[in-house]
Amino acid sequence: MFLDTVLARNPALVDAAAELHRRGDIPPDTYVIDLDAVESNAALLAAGARRLGLTLWFVAKQFGRHPEVVRAIARHLPRYAAIDAQEARLLHAAGALPGNLGHLVQIPHRALPELLARRPTAVTVYDLANARAVAGAAARLGRVQDLLVRVEGDPETVHPGQEGGVPPAALAGFARAVERLPGARIAGVTAFPCLRCDPVTGAPRPTPSLALAVRARETLYGLGHRDLSLSAPGATCLAALPLLASAGATHAEPGHALTGTTPLHAVDPCQPETTAYVYVTEVAHTLADGRPALFGGGFYPRGRVRDALLPRSGVRLRVADAPAEYIDYYRLLEVPPTPGAARVGDTAVLAFRTQMFVTRSSIAALSGLSTPTPRLHLSPLPKPPPGPPPA
């Protein structure tokens, strides 16, 4: 999906990642992230948001919560939107500050005392039971926690597995019940996704869920609530910020923009954010019909992977589609055009939309890519010892 874009915008990353694998510094099934490009993207997003009066909470799941990457982003966007409790812990350990918790996954009730003690800016709640749990935990800590009300999204917009939220028709009753809770305050609304990229042009477009969130905020204003935020996550990138500001959003949650990998970046390589990661693996074996098989582990079903570059021979081969029952052991390529173009052990470089936190991949950050001595920061996974195994 992003191979053309990364070759156009960040060819040095492709070359460096291939060389790291060729030397044995990284194993197959490794994502290599350009740390400097990510930090530059974060700085661009922070500046763009300031100009428009928006606040950004960064999202880390797509790059696997690598601590060096988190620290680079947090120098410009200090607060995060944690997808789940485990992510909140990892981002906190890396030095970032809590912005929005419960963003896509509600906080387990037993984890609330620990996470609320870190004073997040907001906690997103999907229903009254979770609002009561947050309020009770906050009250026991002697504080009042700001809540974002997750509005039930448009059925045609919500991704499978991400259902939930307060139905618009039930919002007034929900608000009256929360008003009676001593440990919580309704501070705003949110929905997801509020923007989606057009499948043809890649341009961010508002979804019906954004309109639902805007109307929900108006309802809460009518009930007497004041100073309400509107967090509008989904396809947040520099090109989307003016659209969000004009819709009345106060907050957004960039994720793939930090690595230059929104669908817009696949269509338009001239976007300000630089594509900042590639996936590196190798040819594991060749089928009898000539199709090479790559080591898997990092392929994401919604990644829209298309091509693999084999740097030794310079060929690009199409990646075969995978059925729903596919297990990510290997990924097949088309038959090479010439004999010897794909050999066992050859490096393969790919670039596609990912969610690294759902993979078993190694994650490596590379800093100083423009210098003679780039520095490799491997994810904390065991690395096999060099040389042959003991007899």
C-alpha positions as CSV (number, residue, x, y, z in Angstrom):
1,M,0.0,0.0,0.0
2,F,2.8,2.4,0.9
3,L,5.8,1.0,-1.1
4,D,5.7,3.6,-3.8
5,T,5.3,6.4,-1.2
6,V,8.2,5.3,1.0
7,L,10.4,4.8,-2.1
8,A,9.6,8.3,-3.2
9,R,9.8,10.0,0.2
10,N,12.1,8.0,2.3
11,P,14.3,5.7,0.1
12,A,17.1,5.9,2.7
13,L,14.9,4.0,5.1
14,V,14.3,1.2,2.6
15,D,18.1,0.9,1.9
16,A,19.0,1.0,5.6
17,A,16.4,-1.6,6.6
18,A,17.5,-4.0,3.9
19,E,21.1,-3.6,4.9
20,L,20.3,-4.2,8.6
21,H,18.6,-7.5,7.6
22,R,21.4,-8.5,5.2
23,R,24.0,-8.1,8.0
24,G,21.9,-10.0,10.5
25,D,21.3,-7.0,12.8
26,I,17.5,-7.6,12.6
27,P,15.6,-10.9,12.0
28,P,12.9,-11.4,9.5
29,D,9.5,-10.2,10.6
30,T,10.8,-6.8,11.8
31,Y,9.2,-3.4,11.5
32,V,11.9,-0.7,11.1
33,I,10.8,2.8,12.1
34,D,12.6,6.0,11.1
35,L,12.7,7.7,14.5
36,D,13.7,11.1,13.1
37,A,10.9,11.1,10.5
38,V,8.4,10.2,13.2
39,E,9.6,13.1,15.4
40,S,9.4,15.5,12.4
41,N,5.9,14.4,11.7
42,A,4.9,14.9,15.4
43,A,6.4,18.4,15.3
44,L,4.4,19.3,12.1
45,L,1.2,18.0,13.6
46,A,1.8,19.9,16.8
47,A,2.4,23.2,14.9
48,G,-0.6,22.6,12.7
49,A,-2.9,22.0,15.7
50,R,-1.6,25.1,17.5
51,R,-2.5,27.3,14.5
52,L,-6.1,26.0,14.6
53,G,-6.5,25.9,18.3
54,L,-6.8,22.1,18.5
55,T,-5.3,19.8,21.1
56,L,-3.8,16.5,20.0
57,W,-3.5,13.2,22.0
58,F,-1.3,10.8,20.1
59,V,-2.1,7.1,19.5
60,A,0.6,4.5,19.7
61,K,-0.9,1.1,18.8
62,Q,0.0,1.3,15.1
63,F,3.7,1.4,15.9
64,G,3.7,-1.1,18.7
65,R,4.3,1.2,21.7
66,H,8.1,1.3,21.1
67,P,9.5,3.4,24.0
68,E,12.0,5.4,21.9
69,V,9.2,6.2,19.4
70,V,6.9,7.2,22.2
71,R,9.6,9.6,23.7
72,A,10.2,11.2,20.3
73,I,6.5,11.9,19.8
74,A,6.0,13.1,23.4
75,R,8.6,15.9,22.9
76,H,6.0,17.6,20.7
77,L,2.7,15.9,21.7
78,P,3.1,15.2,25.4
79,R,-0.3,13.5,26.0
80,Y,-1.6,10.2,24.6
81,A,-4.9,8.5,24.0
82,A,-4.4,5.0,25.3
83,I,-6.2,2.2,23.5
84,D,-6.3,0.0,26.5
85,A,-5.0,-0.3,30.1
86,Q,-1.8,-2.1,29.1
87,E,-1.0,0.6,26.5
88,A,-1.5,3.3,29.2
89,R,1.0,1.5,31.4
90,L,3.6,1.2,28.6
91,L,3.2,4.8,27.5
92,H,3.4,6.0,31.1
93,A,6.7,4.0,31.6
94,A,8.1,5.7,28.5
95,G,7.5,9.1,30.0
96,A,4.3,10.3,28.2
97,L,1.4,11.9,30.0
98,P,-2.2,10.5,30.0
99,G,-4.7,12.4,27.9
100,N,-7.7,10.2,27.0
101,L,-8.1,6.7,28.5
102,G,-10.8,4.3,27.5
103,H,-10.6,5.6,23.9
104,L,-11.4,2.3,22.2
105,V,-11.3,-0.2,25.0
106,Q,-13.0,0.6,28.3
107,I,-10.8,0.5,31.4
108,P,-11.3,-2.7,33.4
109,H,-12.8,-1.7,36.7
110,R,-10.0,-3.2,38.8
111,A,-7.5,-1.1,36.9
112,L,-9.2,2.2,37.5
113,P,-7.5,3.2,40.8
114,E,-4.0,2.7,39.3
115,L,-4.8,4.6,36.1
116,L,-6.9,7.4,37.5
117,A,-4.1,8.1,40.1
118,R,-2.0,9.3,37.1
119,R,-4.6,12.1,36.5
120,P,-5.7,11.6,32.9
121,T,-7.2,14.6,31.2
122,A,-10.3,12.6,30.3
123,V,-11.7,9.1,30.5
124,T,-14.1,7.9,27.7
125,V,-17.1,5.9,28.9
126,Y,-19.5,3.9,26.8
127,D,-22.3,3.5,29.3
128,L,-23.6,4.4,32.7
129,A,-22.0,1.3,34.4
130,N,-18.6,2.5,33.4
131,A,-19.3,6.1,34.3
132,R,-20.3,5.0,37.8
133,A,-17.2,2.9,38.1
134,V,-14.9,5.8,37.1
135,A,-16.7,8.2,39.4
136,G,-16.5,5.8,42.3
137,A,-12.8,5.2,41.8
138,A,-12.1,8.9,41.4
139,A,-14.1,9.8,44.5
140,R,-12.1,7.3,46.5
141,L,-8.9,9.1,45.3
142,G,-10.4,12.4,46.4
143,R,-10.9,13.9,42.9
144,V,-13.4,14.5,40.2
145,Q,-12.6,12.9,36.9
146,D,-13.6,14.5,33.6
147,L,-15.5,12.1,31.3
148,L,-15.9,12.0,27.5
149,V,-19.2,10.5,26.6
150,R,-18.8,8.0,23.7
151,V,-21.8,8.5,21.5
152,E,-23.1,5.3,19.8
153,G,-21.9,5.7,16.2
154,D,-23.6,5.3,12.9
155,P,-24.1,1.6,12.2
156,E,-22.6,2.0,8.7
157,T,-19.5,3.7,10.1
158,V,-18.5,1.7,13.2
159,H,-15.8,-0.9,12.7
160,P,-16.7,-4.5,13.7
161,G,-15.5,-5.2,17.2
162,Q,-15.7,-1.5,18.2
163,E,-19.5,-1.2,18.9
164,G,-20.8,0.6,21.9
165,G,-21.6,4.0,23.2
166,V,-24.6,6.0,24.6
167,P,-27.5,6.1,22.1
168,P,-28.4,9.7,21.2
169,A,-31.9,9.2,22.4
170,A,-30.7,8.1,25.8
171,L,-28.1,10.9,26.2
172,A,-30.3,13.2,28.4
173,G,-31.1,10.4,30.9
174,F,-27.4,9.4,30.9
175,A,-26.4,13.0,31.6
176,R,-28.8,13.4,34.5
177,A,-27.6,10.2,36.1
178,V,-23.9,11.3,35.8
179,E,-24.8,14.6,37.4
180,R,-25.6,12.8,40.6
181,L,-22.2,11.1,40.7
182,P,-19.8,13.0,43.1
183,G,-16.6,11.7,41.4
184,A,-17.2,12.6,37.7
185,R,-18.1,15.5,35.5
186,I,-19.2,15.4,31.9
187,A,-16.5,17.3,30.0
188,G,-17.3,16.4,26.4
189,V,-18.2,13.9,23.8
190,T,-16.5,11.6,21.3
191,A,-17.3,9.1,18.6
192,F,-15.2,6.9,16.3
193,P,-14.4,7.1,13.5
194,C,-15.3,10.7,12.9
195,L,-13.3,10.9,9.7
196,R,-12.5,8.4,7.0
197,C,-10.4,8.6,3.9
198,D,-12.1,8.5,0.6
199,P,-11.2,5.1,-1.0
200,V,-10.3,6.7,-4.3
201,T,-8.8,10.1,-3.5
202,G,-7.6,9.3,0.0
203,A,-9.0,12.7,1.2
204,P,-10.4,12.7,4.8
205,R,-14.1,13.0,4.9
206,P,-16.5,13.4,7.8
207,T,-18.6,10.4,8.7
208,P,-22.2,10.4,10.1
209,S,-20.7,9.7,13.5
210,L,-19.1,13.1,13.6
211,A,-22.5,14.7,13.0
212,L,-23.9,12.5,15.8
213,A,-21.1,13.8,18.2
214,V,-21.7,17.4,17.3
215,R,-25.5,17.0,18.0
216,A,-24.7,15.2,21.2
217,R,-22.6,18.2,22.4
218,E,-25.5,20.5,21.5
219,T,-27.8,18.3,23.6
220,L,-25.5,18.5,26.6
221,Y,-25.2,22.3,26.2
222,G,-29.0,22.4,26.3
223,L,-29.0,20.5,29.5
224,G,-26.8,23.1,31.1
225,H,-23.3,21.5,30.7
226,R,-20.6,24.0,29.8
227,D,-17.0,24.0,28.5
228,L,-17.5,20.8,26.5
229,S,-14.8,19.2,24.4
230,L,-15.4,17.3,21.2
231,S,-12.7,14.7,20.4
232,A,-13.0,13.6,16.8
233,P,-10.5,10.8,16.2
234,G,-10.1,8.9,12.9
235,A,-7.8,9.7,9.9
236,T,-6.3,12.6,11.9
237,C,-3.5,14.1,9.8
238,L,-2.4,17.6,8.8
239,A,-4.8,17.6,5.8
240,A,-7.7,16.8,8.2
241,L,-7.0,19.4,10.9
242,P,-8.8,22.3,9.1
243,L,-11.9,20.1,8.5
244,L,-11.9,19.1,12.2
245,A,-11.6,22.7,13.4
246,S,-14.4,23.9,11.1
247,A,-16.7,21.1,12.5
248,G,-16.1,22.4,16.0
249,A,-13.7,19.7,17.3
250,T,-11.4,20.7,20.1
251,H,-9.3,17.5,20.2
252,A,-8.1,14.9,17.8
253,E,-6.0,11.7,18.0
254,P,-3.3,11.2,15.4
255,G,-1.9,7.8,14.9
256,H,-1.0,6.8,11.4
257,A,-0.2,10.4,10.5
258,L,2.8,10.1,12.9
259,T,4.3,7.5,10.5
260,G,2.9,9.0,7.3
261,T,0.7,6.0,6.7
262,T,-2.9,7.1,6.4
263,P,-4.8,6.1,3.2
264,L,-4.2,9.7,2.0
265,H,-0.4,9.1,2.1
266,A,-0.8,6.0,-0.1
267,V,-2.5,8.0,-2.8
268,D,-0.6,11.3,-2.4
269,P,3.2,11.0,-1.6
270,C,3.4,14.8,-1.4
271,Q,1.6,15.0,1.9
272,P,3.7,16.9,4.6
273,E,4.1,13.8,6.8
274,T,6.9,11.5,5.8
275,T,6.3,7.7,5.6
276,A,8.4,6.4,8.4
277,Y,8.3,2.6,8.6
278,V,8.8,-0.5,6.5
279,Y,8.4,-4.2,7.2
280,V,11.4,-6.4,6.6
281,T,11.2,-10.2,6.2
282,E,12.9,-12.8,4.0
283,V,12.2,-15.6,1.5
284,A,11.6,-18.7,3.6
285,H,11.1,-21.3,0.9
286,T,9.8,-21.7,-2.7
287,L,6.8,-23.7,-3.7
288,A,7.0,-26.3,-6.4
289,D,5.2,-24.0,-8.8
290,G,7.8,-21.3,-8.2
291,R,6.0,-19.0,-5.8
292,P,8.3,-17.7,-3.0
293,A,7.0,-17.8,0.6
294,L,8.0,-15.0,3.0
295,F,8.3,-15.4,6.7
296,G,5.2,-13.9,8.3
297,G,4.2,-12.6,11.7
298,G,3.6,-9.0,11.0
299,F,0.9,-9.1,8.3
300,Y,-2.3,-7.4,9.3
301,P,-5.6,-8.4,7.6
302,R,-6.6,-4.8,6.9
303,G,-3.1,-3.8,5.8
304,R,-3.9,-3.8,2.0
305,V,-0.4,-5.1,1.3
306,R,0.3,-5.3,-2.4
307,D,4.0,-5.6,-3.4
308,A,7.2,-6.8,-1.9
309,L,10.6,-5.4,-3.0
310,L,13.5,-7.9,-3.1
311,P,16.5,-5.6,-3.0
312,R,19.2,-8.1,-4.1
313,S,17.6,-8.6,-7.5
314,G,15.6,-5.4,-7.6
315,V,12.3,-7.1,-8.5
316,R,9.0,-6.2,-7.1
317,L,6.5,-9.1,-6.8
318,R,2.8,-9.0,-6.0
319,V,1.7,-10.3,-2.7
320,A,-1.1,-13.0,-2.9
321,D,-4.3,-12.2,-1.1
322,A,-5.0,-14.1,2.1
323,P,-8.3,-15.8,2.9
324,A,-10.1,-15.3,6.2
325,E,-8.9,-18.6,7.6
326,Y,-5.2,-17.6,6.9
327,I,-2.7,-18.0,9.8
328,D,0.3,-15.7,9.6
329,Y,3.1,-18.2,9.2
330,Y,4.0,-17.3,5.7
331,R,2.8,-14.9,2.9
332,L,3.1,-16.0,-0.7
333,L,4.4,-13.9,-3.6
334,E,3.7,-14.3,-7.4
335,V,6.2,-16.3,-9.5
336,P,9.3,-14.1,-10.3
337,P,9.7,-13.1,-13.9
338,T,13.2,-14.6,-14.2
339,P,14.9,-17.6,-12.5
340,G,17.0,-16.7,-9.5
341,A,15.2,-13.4,-8.8
342,A,14.0,-14.7,-5.5
343,R,16.2,-17.0,-3.5
344,V,15.8,-18.5,0.0
345,G,17.2,-16.0,2.5
346,D,16.7,-13.0,0.3
347,T,15.6,-9.8,2.0
348,A,12.0,-8.6,1.3
349,V,10.9,-5.0,2.1
350,L,7.2,-4.2,2.2
351,A,5.2,-1.2,3.3
352,F,1.5,-1.5,4.3
353,R,-1.0,-0.2,6.8
354,T,-0.4,-2.0,10.1
355,Q,-1.4,-2.3,13.7
356,M,2.0,-3.5,15.2
357,F,0.5,-4.1,18.6
358,V,-1.5,-7.1,17.3
359,T,1.6,-8.8,15.7
360,R,4.4,-10.9,17.1
361,S,7.0,-8.9,15.1
362,S,10.2,-7.3,16.3
363,I,10.1,-3.5,16.2
364,A,13.3,-1.6,15.6
365,A,13.7,2.2,15.7
366,L,16.5,3.7,13.6
367,S,17.8,7.2,14.5
368,G,20.3,9.3,12.7
369,L,19.4,7.9,9.3
370,S,20.9,10.9,7.5
371,T,24.2,10.5,9.4
372,P,27.1,8.1,8.6
373,T,26.4,6.2,11.8
374,P,22.6,5.5,12.3
375,R,21.7,4.0,15.7
376,L,19.5,0.9,16.0
377,H,17.0,0.6,18.9
378,L,15.5,-2.9,19.0
379,S,12.3,-3.7,20.7
380,P,12.8,-5.6,23.9
381,L,12.4,-9.1,22.4
382,P,15.0,-11.9,22.6
383,K,17.5,-12.0,19.8
384,P,19.1,-15.3,18.7
385,P,22.8,-15.7,19.5
386,P,25.2,-15.3,16.6
387,G,26.8,-18.3,14.9
388,P,25.6,-21.9,14.7
389,P,23.7,-23.5,17.6
390,P,25.8,-25.5,20.1
391,A,26.4,-29.2,19.2
